[in-house]
């Protein structure tokens, strides 16, 4: 079983990591996904269908026997309580959305670290079973990632990446494409600007020596971004794959597959 310490060390060393995104509250699915070979499972508490109990149950399920993955959480907001609860539940890393500037990034870091280095309240209810109860161990084994997905965040990306204590950045491609003027989250008319933004973000992280992550639509896209220099990439999402596979089988059964 991969430990939080092993994962966080690899992340901070900019080693290549591949994860999977979960929107559905299904601990049984998390158990299966955790054994496939992914380095992390990211549970989306911002847009996913998780209450706190569901988030807790899925993090527990990720620690199944034979798991290769740690649990990561995209929290609801850059909020001390939201971040603390995800970490107390056992998340090895948090992705913090809508980071607009270095001050936002510093607030996210402070929410992950205990005093005197930060503002996290002490109460690692489940986290102490895997990550350890001591603040020094927690700081060593728990990562914080800032999402770059807004126009302001892109404009301040170099300063964000230079934030002390920040372990990495994570690109939200849908919001980022909208932020640079896309009419939709997949608008092809802004592809040139979008690719330039991804290059700038990747280079800013590299210059700062922190991890650079991105969400991707499929495995091939993840491989492309990793080849370009991103250090970790997340593949699609469970709800997307559920619909895609069910549709393909239905079309095959009806003889309408293209």
Rosetta blueprint (number, residue, H / E / L):
1 X L
2 X L
3 X L
4 X H
5 X H
6 X H
7 X H
8 X H
9 X H
10 X H
11 X H
12 X H
13 X L
14 X L
15 X L
16 X L
17 X E
18 X E
19 X E
20 X E
21 X E
22 X E
23 X L
24 X L
25 X L
26 X L
27 X H
28 X H
29 X H
30 X H
31 X H
32 X H
33 X H
34 X H
35 X L
36 X L
37 X L
38 X L
39 X L
40 X E
41 X E
42 X E
43 X E
44 X E
45 X L
46 X L
47 X L
48 X L
49 X L
50 X L
51 X L
52 X H
53 X H
54 X H
55 X H
56 X H
57 X H
58 X H
59 X H
60 X H
61 X H
62 X H
63 X L
64 X L
65 X L
66 X L
67 X L
68 X L
69 X L
70 X E
71 X E
72 X E
73 X E
74 X E
75 X L
76 X L
77 X L
78 X L
79 X L
80 X H
81 X H
82 X H
83 X H
84 X H
85 X H
86 X H
87 X H
88 X H
89 X L
90 X L
91 X L
92 X L
93 X E
94 X E
95 X E
96 X E
97 X L
98 X L
99 X L
100 X L
101 X L
102 X H
103 X H
104 X H
105 X H
106 X H
107 X H
108 X H
109 X H
110 X H
111 X H
112 X H
113 X L
114 X E
115 X L
116 X L
117 X L
118 X L
119 X L
120 X E
121 X L
122 X L
123 X L
124 X L
125 X L
126 X L
127 X H
128 X H
129 X H
130 X L
131 X L
132 X L
133 X L
134 X L
135 X H
136 X H
137 X H
138 X H
139 X H
140 X H
141 X H
142 X L
143 X E
144 X E
145 X E
146 X E
147 X E
148 X E
149 X L
150 X L
151 X H
152 X H
153 X H
154 X H
155 X H
156 X L
157 X H
158 X H
159 X H
160 X H
161 X H
162 X L
163 X L
164 X L
165 X L
166 X L
167 X L
168 X E
169 X E
170 X E
171 X E
172 X L
173 X H
174 X H
175 X H
176 X H
177 X H
178 X H
179 X H
180 X L
181 X L
182 X L
183 X L
184 X L
185 X L
186 X L
187 X L
188 X H
189 X H
190 X H
191 X H
192 X H
193 X H
194 X H
195 X H
196 X H
197 X H
198 X H
199 X H
200 X H
201 X H
202 X H
203 X H
204 X H
205 X H
206 X H
207 X H
208 X H
209 X L
210 X L
211 X E
212 X E
213 X E
214 X E
215 X E
216 X E
217 X L
218 X L
219 X H
220 X H
221 X H
222 X H
223 X H
224 X H
225 X H
226 X H
227 X H
228 X H
229 X L
230 X L
231 X L
232 X E
233 X E
234 X E
235 X E
236 X L
237 X L
238 X H
239 X H
240 X H
241 X H
242 X H
243 X H
244 X H
245 X H
246 X H
247 X H
248 X H
249 X H
250 X H
251 X H
252 X H
253 X H
254 X H
255 X L
256 X L
257 X L
258 X L
